[in-house]
Amino acid sequence: MTTEETIRKIKAEFRRGMNGVVSSSMREKGLHYKLNFGLTLPILKEISQQYPKDAEVAEKLWHEEIRESKLLAPMLYPAEMMDMETAKRWIAEIPNTEVADICNMYLISKLPYAKTLAYEYSKSDKELEIYIALSLFNRLAMAGGIGEKEKTEIMAIAEQHKAETSPTVTIAALRLADRLQ
């Protein structure tokens, strides 16, 4: 099956699973996408299991202005194929915390240089990039990927960001601090 055929099949799955109520609710809460089918994460996970991991398919989905495409892309990208440059491009293109959380959960936390990315983005001046870093540290800590020696340094990063004016960053910092204690 070609990449284009795979994308067509995936989009047909999106249409079949469309949930207008969820989609409308997201729009009302400020999540704006060009197209939003309102699919839940369990449905997206089911769809992802129907296809092999494929960087080309994932890249094409990533560049769609469709919520479900942005969420499915990290599930289908083989982590072993993502280089640092591509990871940084994806991070720069993450539109919101929902996509950030899915990217961290299914892809970025699986990269061998995930910790390096988290440290780098924790120093950013962009709210969403700081959120991504804190969320990534949290994901790595959940998976046991943070050593005792690193905990002190990462705890200091969390403490530094607890006082942020952004509630999103503050909450991410509080979650991380709780995880590390």
Secondary structure by P-SEA (a helix, b strand, c coil): ccaaaaaaaaaaaaaaaccaaaaaaaaaacccccccccccaaaaaaaaaaccccaaaaaaaaacccaaaaaacccccccccccaaaaaaaaaacccaaaaaaaaacccccccaaaaaaaaacccccaaaaaaaaaaaaaaaaaccccccaaaaaaaaaaaacccccaaaaaaaaaaaaaac
